[in-house]
Amino acid sequence: MEKSKLLDRIIVNPKVMCGKPVIKGTRLTVQYILGLLAQGITPEEILREYEGLTEADILACIAFAAELLEDTDFVPLTIEAM
């Protein structure tokens, strides 16, 4: 699926979950879905648990995170001696 179509599945509304990015039509935050994936929960398990969620919704969460990181600069908190 095209990246822009995936990103359209994620909304930010100050009246929903305090403005955190969520999957459109749900109260499931991008952070929550990514956290489940990071814990080793498979997309199939997530889809079984949350009826109505689609594989594209999970991919949209990943695409959203990737988009945020694309324009982020990282500065080390400590300097390593060489």
N, C-alpha and C positions, 0 to 999 in steps of 0.2 A: 504494500500500500504506500502511496506517496506520502512523504514526510509531512507536508502541509495538511493533508487530510487527517493524518494521525494527530497532529497538534490541535486540530479543531475539536478533538474529543476531550480536551482538557480545558477547564474554565477556571477563572479566578473571579470570585464574587465576594465582596466583603461581608455579605449576609449569609454566606455558606461556609461553615467550618473556619470562621474568623479570617477569611480571605486566603486560606491555603489553596493551592491548586488541587482541584478534584476532577474525577472523571465525570463528564457531563451527565446529568440525570441521576447522580448518586451523591452520597456523602463520603465516598471512599477517596482519601487523599492520595496523591502521587507518592508522598512519603511513606504512607502505610503499605501500599502495594510494593514499592521498592524494598521496604523492610522485610516483607514476607519473602520476596525473592532472595534477598540476602541471607535469610535464615535457612535457605535450601528448600523452601516450599515451591513446588513446581507450578507452572502456569495452569496445568490441568487440575491440580488440587484447588487452586484459587478459584477457577471457573466452576468447579463443583460446589464450592462453599458459597459463592455469591451468584445466585441465579440472575440471569440477565446481563451479566458481565461477559464481554467477548475477548477473544484473543487480541483483537485490534486495540481494545482498551488497555490491556497490559503492555502491548507494544508502544502505545501512546505515552504511557508513563515513562518508559525507557527513553523514548525519543525526546520527551520534555526535559528529562534530566540531562541528556546529551546536549541539547540545545543550550541549556543554562551553562554548562561547563565550557562550551565552545568559546565564549567570550569572557571567560574568567581568567584572571591572572593570579598566579599563586606565588606567594612570598614565603620563604622558609622562616619558621619561627625561631630557629637556632642556626648558627653558622657552624658548619663542621670544619675542624682544623684539617689541613691537608698534610 
